[in-house]
Amino acid sequence: MATMLKASVQKLNPQTTCVLVCDVQQRFTEIIFGFQELVKCSSYLVKVANALDLPVVCTEQYPKAFKQTVPELSTLIQQKEKNRTFEKTMFSMATPEVMSHLSSMGIESCVLCGLETHVCILQTTLDMLENGLNVHIACDAVSSQRPFDRSVALKRLNDAGAVLSTSEAVVFQLLKDSKHPHFKSVAPFVRENAEDAKASPLQTLG
């Protein structure tokens, strides 16, 4: 009974959690629903990960065609030596290289952001769950070209066992306490994200 309860709770432990940034690349700037808001929200997660010393793993889908990660994100990712970016051709982020890297760090839970929700986010989540990792989807930091694809995919992800969450919920779960030594350094990011969220079309599951 205790084991079943533990599996259903899926709390985030900062010591075993990483942030996954999926394919937020320059070629998609004009075609993804809410792209700029997605970039801002994903940047928020990376800023907090850097402040809390959580690893960030970024992927780029065939960058020869789709170019590199947008500068707003890549600059933040490059600020920490432990952060890594992997190229891929698979839709899922769960390439052998990425999975080996996560295993080497003892990662048990992932906070996932990026695109597209119904393709790479979906397949990444299913693969991570199949490999025994907990996956928390930052719903305000994932999107697709079409809102309908995004909304259907989020329902499928929930049914599959992923935790549907928000960037702010994730951040406060990682902090756990207002007495956290980095709470004051993270607080400006929280305020900035709260302001950005007011105009974000991604603040919906529908």
C-alpha positions in Angstrom: 0.0 0.0 0.0 2.8 2.4 0.9 4.6 1.7 -2.4 1.4 2.3 -4.4 0.9 5.6 -2.5 4.5 6.7 -3.2 4.1 6.0 -6.9 0.9 8.0 -7.1 2.2 11.1 -5.3 5.1 11.8 -7.7 6.7 14.6 -5.7 9.7 16.5 -7.0 12.9 16.0 -5.2 15.5 18.7 -6.2 18.3 16.3 -5.8 16.9 13.9 -8.4 15.1 16.3 -10.8 16.1 17.9 -14.1 14.5 20.3 -16.5 14.0 19.0 -20.1 13.8 21.6 -22.9 12.5 20.0 -26.1 13.3 21.5 -29.5 12.5 25.2 -28.9 14.3 26.1 -32.1 14.5 29.2 -34.3 12.7 27.6 -37.3 9.5 27.2 -35.3 9.3 30.9 -34.2 6.4 31.8 -36.5 4.4 28.6 -36.6 3.9 27.5 -33.0 0.8 28.7 -31.1 2.0 31.0 -28.3 5.6 30.6 -29.2 7.0 33.7 -27.5 5.0 32.9 -24.3 6.4 29.4 -24.4 9.9 30.8 -24.7 9.4 33.1 -21.7 8.0 30.4 -19.5 10.7 27.9 -20.5 13.3 30.5 -19.8 11.7 31.0 -16.3 12.2 27.2 -15.6 15.8 27.3 -16.8 16.6 30.4 -14.7 15.2 28.7 -11.6 17.0 25.5 -12.5 20.3 27.4 -12.7 19.6 29.2 -9.4 18.8 25.9 -7.7 21.7 24.0 -9.4 19.3 21.6 -11.1 20.6 20.1 -14.4 19.0 21.2 -17.7 18.9 18.9 -20.7 18.0 20.5 -24.0 17.5 18.8 -27.4 17.5 20.1 -30.9 15.6 18.3 -33.7 17.8 18.0 -36.7 19.3 21.5 -36.3 20.6 21.5 -39.9 17.1 22.0 -41.0 15.4 23.6 -38.0 18.3 25.6 -36.7 19.5 25.9 -33.1 17.6 26.6 -29.8 16.4 30.2 -29.7 19.0 32.6 -28.2 16.9 33.6 -25.3 17.0 30.0 -24.0 20.4 28.8 -25.3 22.2 31.7 -23.5 20.6 30.6 -20.2 21.4 27.0 -20.8 25.0 27.7 -21.5 25.4 29.5 -18.2 25.9 26.3 -16.3 28.6 23.7 -17.2 26.4 20.8 -16.1 23.7 21.7 -18.6 23.8 19.8 -21.9 22.3 20.1 -25.4 21.9 17.1 -27.6 21.1 16.9 -31.3 18.5 14.3 -32.4 16.5 12.9 -35.2 14.1 10.9 -33.1 10.9 12.8 -32.1 11.4 11.6 -28.5 14.0 13.2 -26.4 14.7 9.7 -24.9 17.7 9.0 -27.2 20.3 6.6 -25.9 22.7 9.6 -25.3 20.1 11.5 -23.3 19.0 8.5 -21.3 22.6 7.6 -20.5 23.2 11.2 -19.3 20.1 11.2 -17.1 21.1 7.8 -15.6 24.6 9.1 -14.8 23.1 11.9 -12.8 20.6 9.7 -10.9 17.6 11.5 -12.3 14.2 10.2 -11.2 11.9 13.1 -12.2 11.8 15.4 -15.2 10.1 18.8 -15.7 9.3 18.9 -19.4 8.8 22.0 -21.5 9.0 22.7 -25.3 7.3 21.5 -28.4 5.3 20.1 -30.1 3.0 18.8 -27.4 1.3 16.1 -29.6 4.6 14.9 -31.1 7.9 15.3 -29.3 6.5 16.1 -25.9 4.1 13.2 -26.1 6.6 10.7 -27.3 9.3 11.9 -24.8 6.8 11.5 -21.9 5.7 8.0 -22.9 9.3 6.9 -23.2 10.4 8.5 -20.0 7.5 6.9 -18.1 8.3 3.5 -19.7 11.8 3.9 -18.4 10.6 4.5 -14.8 11.0 8.3 -14.6 8.3 10.6 -13.3 7.4 13.3 -15.8 5.9 16.7 -14.8 4.6 18.7 -17.8 4.7 22.5 -17.4 1.5 23.0 -19.3 2.1 26.7 -19.7 5.4 26.0 -21.4 4.4 23.4 -24.0 2.6 24.0 -27.3 1.9 22.9 -30.9 1.1 24.6 -34.2 -2.6 24.0 -33.5 -4.2 24.5 -30.1 -6.5 21.5 -30.6 -3.5 19.2 -31.0 -2.1 20.7 -27.8 -5.3 20.2 -25.8 -5.8 16.6 -27.0 -2.2 15.7 -26.3 -2.4 17.1 -22.7 -5.4 14.8 -22.1 -3.5 11.8 -23.5 -0.4 12.7 -21.3 -2.6 12.9 -18.2 -4.2 9.6 -19.0 -0.7 8.0 -19.5 0.4 9.0 -16.0 2.3 12.2 -16.5 1.7 15.0 -13.9 0.1 18.0 -15.5 1.4 21.0 -13.7 2.4 24.6 -14.3 5.7 26.3 -14.2 4.9 28.2 -11.0 3.6 25.1 -9.2 6.8 23.2 -10.2 9.0 26.0 -8.9 7.3 26.2 -5.5 7.4 22.5 -5.2 11.2 22.5 -5.8 11.7 25.4 -3.2 9.4 23.7 -0.6 10.0 26.5 2.0 10.2 30.3 2.0 13.3 29.8 4.1 15.1 28.1 1.1 18.5 29.7 0.8 17.8 30.7 -2.8 14.2 31.8 -2.3 15.1 35.5 -2.6 17.2 35.0 -5.7 14.3 33.1 -7.4 11.5 35.5 -6.3 12.2 38.1 -9.1 11.8 35.3 -11.7 8.5 34.2 -10.1 7.1 37.8 -10.2 8.3 38.2 -13.9 6.6 34.9 -14.9 3.4 35.9 -13.1 3.2 39.1 -15.0 4.0 37.3 -18.3 1.3 34.7 -17.6 -1.5 37.4 -17.7 -1.2 37.6 -21.5 -0.3 34.0 -22.3 -2.6 32.0 -24.5 -1.1 28.9 -23.0 -2.9 29.5 -19.7 -5.5 26.9 -20.6 -5.9 23.2 -21.0 -8.7 23.6 -23.6 
